[in-house]
Amino acid sequence: MPYALFEDDDQLSRAFPTEKACWDHAEHAGLLDQESERLEDGLTIRPCPVDKLTDAKPDVDNWELPQLQVSDMSKKDLMRHADNADRQAAQTIDDAVKDNLKKAADDYRKEAEETR
């Protein structure tokens, strides 16, 4: 059952998969009173409807990296794309996506080495 942060009847946050995840979000956002570790006045955490976007699972099996025309790219651009792919790989939690991004970064670097 998903949970969200509310003020009166207004949902203030996205739906979180567990109550603990919602509490963690509230703490990270600075919404807990430091002394009592309770939510600020007027705020509650309670069950909510499932967010369509929160509940959506990525279609990893059909996901592909965008195709770039590497033949038209400079060595500097190729290295920039490799660095971007590495940063995105470090931020994703999906192992299949992470592997694809790391492979793309390696491919960009290989192409950059072959570019004059």
ABEGO torsion letter per residue (X at the ends): XBBBBBBEABBABBBBABAAAAAAAAAAAGABBAAAGBBBBGBBBBBBBBBAAAABBBBAAABBBBBBBAAABBAAAAAAAAAAAAAAAAABABAAAAAAAAAAAAAAAAAAAABX
